[in-house]
Amino acid sequence: MRALVITGPGRAEVVDLEPPVAAPGQVVVEVERVGVCGTDVELFTGEMSYLHSGHAWYPLRPGHEWCGVVTALGDGVGPGWLGRRVTGDTMLGCGRCRFCGDGLHHVCPDRAEIGIRRGFPGALAERLAVPARALHALPVTIDATMGALVEPGGSALRAVRGAALQPGDRLLVLGTGTIGLLVALLARARGAEVHLIGRDEPTLRLARGLGFAGAWTRASLPSLQWDAVVDASNAADLPALALDLVRPAGRVVYVGLAGSPSRIDTRDLAFKDVTAVGVLSGSAGLAGTIEAYADGSVDARPLVAATVGLDDAAGVLAGSRPAGAGPGPKIHIDPRR
């Protein structure tokens, strides 16, 4: 089968590999669609922290936002999975530790992460072997584009849950990338009044096109009371801004990751009696995201700017934007092309 392999910082190529065989407890998926995210780009550039901590290494095959069809079953896997369209959890806990026993496998210290950590091959390939316990079935109402947006949607939904919004509450989202826009869409579907901050006017056009009239730059942000603030950016100074803007006894949620350390003044956190929530993964939000996509309350397809073939994946990782791409922040890869 054909697969994309990152061989070192700034180097990736499409290679021919032996197709995977389903081990006991695993299935093989024919991959339909894969989303490229910031983690994949950092793995390509060599900036990803796991590469420096020893949790990831080259060569590696990226791709953790995916969907496809189950084509083979390993021993012990129920026959009902065969032929099902699925997506899956990125986080693969050891299954033995206290965290896994408490349903917190996404923070298991011995976890693998598909396409990211501990050498588990990712989905930028024609086929992917994955544990059946990580699978989530996709209904027919979710197409391949939406299916590959379930994983980032899970992180966004966990951020919305962390904000503990009531209908009519006012939410401010910092960042208009994929996660920020998904947070906005999911929060609006739950009845919140949603506003967003982007870097400049061009970054706000898609948000406004999605119906968010409250799309601002930092300079134009109105003086309103924010019941919750979600930082979905990669800017090191915005976590402090989130704490500064949220109302007393409100909630701040940190789902974005900056490339350099962020700092907040914990005196402000205490004096304002603010609850701060961190979100690592979408694991606990995948099922809820599938429900929101399936019932039509959230349509995330406008976030995808283009879908290209596997031969164009290295260019996308290097920052190339496909010709004719739309305004969305997300690029998808179809490994079958």
Buried (B, 14 or more C-beta within 10 A) or exposed (E): BBBBBBEEEEBBEBBEBEBBEBEEBBBBBBBBBBBBBBBBBBBBBBEBEBBEEEBBEBEBBBBBBBBBBBBBBBEEBEEEBEEBBBBBBBBBBEEEBEBBEEEBBBBBEBBBBBBBBBEBBBBBBBBBBBBBBBBBBBEEEBBBBBBBBBBBBBBBBBBBBBBBBEEEBBBBBBBBBBBBBBBBBBBBBBEBBBBBBBEEEEBBEBBBEBEBEBBBEBEEBEEEEBBBBBBBBBBBEBBBBBBBBBBEEBBBBBBBBBEEEBEBEEEEBEEBEBBBBEBEBBBBBBBBBBEBBBEEEBEBEBBBBBBBEBEBBBBBBEEEEBEEBEEBBBBBBBBEE
